[in-house]
Amino acid sequence: MTFDDVRAFAFALPGVADGTAYGYPCLKAAGKFLTRLWADGDTLVCPTGSFDEREMLMEAEPETFYLTDHYRTSVYVLVRLSRVHPGTVTGLLERRWRAMAPKTLLKAHDAAAKPAS
């Protein structure tokens, strides 16, 4: 998986746009920070739902998910894009997007995703 793959998935969600954070490419949802690429070009700063989820990811795949001291007090985890299963990243990002997107965007997105009867 690459950051371009992450962007392609994220841009399918309403209200997602490119930005920068700390001088590196990032994605914002409704103007708020969603995720960003690290300086090495292979690491994504990715939100998790909780500290427990973050710990579980790192325990299950320590070569893929890790932390630096900077992120110990937040629910973000560092993800090696070259090692991660794409579905894991897209799941994490969609949940974060759903938590921060305005209700009108959520309704429109969910309505468009429903199959016609």
C-alpha positions as CSV (number, residue, x, y, z in Angstrom):
1,M,0.0,0.0,0.0
2,T,1.2,3.5,-0.7
3,F,0.1,7.0,0.3
4,D,-1.5,7.4,-3.1
5,D,-3.6,4.3,-2.3
6,V,-4.6,5.9,1.0
7,R,-5.5,9.1,-0.8
8,A,-7.6,7.3,-3.4
9,F,-9.6,5.6,-0.7
10,A,-10.0,8.7,1.4
11,F,-11.1,10.9,-1.5
12,A,-14.1,8.5,-2.0
13,L,-15.3,9.9,1.4
14,P,-17.1,13.3,1.2
15,G,-15.3,16.3,2.6
16,V,-11.7,14.8,2.4
17,A,-9.0,17.1,1.0
18,D,-5.3,17.3,0.8
19,G,-3.4,19.4,3.3
20,T,0.0,19.5,5.0
21,A,1.0,18.8,8.6
22,Y,4.5,19.5,9.9
23,G,5.5,20.0,6.3
24,Y,4.3,16.6,5.1
25,P,1.3,15.5,3.0
26,C,-1.8,14.9,5.1
27,L,-5.5,14.3,4.6
28,K,-8.2,16.4,6.3
29,A,-11.8,15.6,6.7
30,A,-14.2,18.5,7.0
31,G,-11.1,20.6,7.7
32,K,-9.8,18.5,10.5
33,F,-6.7,16.3,10.6
34,L,-7.4,12.7,9.4
35,T,-3.9,11.2,8.7
36,R,-0.5,12.1,7.4
37,L,2.5,10.7,5.8
38,W,5.7,10.6,7.8
39,A,9.1,11.9,6.5
40,D,10.3,8.4,5.5
41,G,7.5,8.1,2.9
42,D,6.4,4.7,4.1
43,T,4.9,5.5,7.5
44,L,1.3,6.7,8.0
45,V,0.2,8.4,11.2
46,C,-3.1,6.6,11.6
47,P,-5.9,7.0,14.1
48,T,-7.2,4.1,16.1
49,G,-10.5,3.9,18.1
50,S,-8.8,3.5,21.4
51,F,-5.6,2.8,23.3
52,D,-6.7,-0.8,23.6
53,E,-7.1,-1.2,19.8
54,R,-3.7,0.5,19.3
55,E,-2.0,-2.0,21.7
56,M,-3.7,-4.9,20.0
57,L,-2.5,-3.8,16.6
58,M,1.1,-3.4,17.8
59,E,1.0,-6.7,19.6
60,A,-0.4,-8.6,16.6
61,E,1.9,-7.1,14.0
62,P,4.9,-5.3,15.7
63,E,6.7,-5.0,12.3
64,T,3.7,-3.1,10.9
65,F,2.4,-1.1,13.8
66,Y,4.6,0.9,16.2
67,L,4.9,4.1,18.2
68,T,7.4,6.7,19.1
69,D,7.3,8.5,22.5
70,H,5.5,11.5,20.7
71,Y,2.4,9.4,20.1
72,R,2.2,7.6,23.5
73,T,-0.5,9.9,24.8
74,S,-2.7,9.8,21.8
75,V,-4.7,7.1,20.0
76,Y,-2.6,7.3,16.9
77,V,-0.4,4.5,15.7
78,L,2.4,4.5,13.2
79,V,1.8,2.1,10.2
80,R,4.3,0.9,7.8
81,L,2.4,1.1,4.5
82,S,4.7,-1.4,2.8
83,R,3.6,-4.1,5.3
84,V,0.0,-3.3,6.1
85,H,-3.1,-5.0,4.7
86,P,-5.0,-2.3,2.9
87,G,-8.3,-3.2,4.5
88,T,-6.9,-2.4,7.9
89,V,-5.9,1.1,7.0
90,T,-9.2,1.8,5.1
91,G,-11.2,0.5,8.1
92,L,-9.3,2.8,10.6
93,L,-9.6,5.8,8.3
94,E,-13.3,5.3,7.6
95,R,-14.1,5.0,11.3
96,R,-12.2,8.2,12.1
97,W,-13.9,10.0,9.2
98,R,-17.3,8.8,10.5
99,A,-16.5,10.2,13.9
100,M,-15.6,13.6,12.6
101,A,-17.7,14.2,9.5
102,P,-20.8,16.4,9.8
103,K,-24.1,14.4,10.0
104,T,-25.2,15.8,6.6
105,L,-22.1,14.3,4.9
106,L,-22.7,11.0,6.7
107,K,-26.3,10.8,5.6
108,A,-25.4,11.7,2.0
109,H,-22.6,9.2,1.8
110,D,-24.6,6.3,3.4
111,A,-27.6,7.1,1.1
112,A,-25.4,7.0,-2.0
113,A,-23.8,3.7,-0.9
114,K,-27.2,1.9,-0.4
115,P,-28.1,-0.4,-3.4
116,A,-31.2,0.6,-5.3
117,S,-34.2,-1.6,-4.5
